[in-house]
Amino acid sequence: MNAKPEKFIIDGLRLDGRRPDELRPLKISAGVLKRADGSCYLELGANKVMAAVYGPRQVHPRHMQDATKAIVRYRYNMASFSVGDRKRPGPDRRSIEISKVCRDAFQPVVIKERHPRLAIDVFVEVLQAGAGTRTAGINAASVALADAGIAMKSLVASCAVGKVDDTLVLDLMKEEDNYGQADMPIAVIPTTGEITLLQMDGHLTRDEFGTGFKMAMEGCQKIHEAQKEALAKCYQMKDDGGEQVGE
Ligand code: UDP
């Protein structure tokens, strides 16, 4: 693990040169996997994540079927090589919790009634982790679901806000996440402002919560624009008969 920095903000700028309200560089590519129904590769700062969506498809085991609507399953997995100290492969408490909260973040947007008895499976693989992997995963999963043609009321966008050196900062990097005073990831339906995930580590005052929340919402709006651009680019390429990225 990196050592705790003495200061997180020097002359108004963060350790990676960002202003407090700036997102890390974001790159999104939709439709990158041939065998998935929908997919997305996303980089957010040091994070590199791949999302693949399969479905709507048969549910196995069958007793998990819902006769009235589709079920949504979400598996977040961190590759063993994605972090500095090798991560033990397979699910652990953290990945089970992240899978659950991320799945819940999509429940209000996926129109499940369209596909009774079927499953929509979302897989998020973290290839390189650099803080905020759950938010990066949600942003990628959202694009992959749209790429798969799953009926949704809207995309979901996600980012975190936190506090370091008594200053609110958007989209925490690793040192800020590990040693900061607070970390609050949110996911939002950008078209309505409805919150579908809100978690918090550490402490924020009521005022900080309000200001930080607004910062995170603005961050999510920017991510939403990038998600839409990536989808438009992917559809354009398909329309032009061009090859998908990765083919
Ligand atoms: N991390 C790690 N090893 C682990 C789990 C996490 O090095 O087994 C790092 C990784 O960089 C991750 C960060 O700690 O992004 C913060 O993890 P957290 O549980 O807060 O989730 P995240 O911020 O990634 O959603």
Residues whose N, C-alpha, C, O or C-beta is under 5 A from the ligand:
A	BS01	UDP	V83 G84 K87 A129 G130 A131 G132 T133 R134 T135 D177
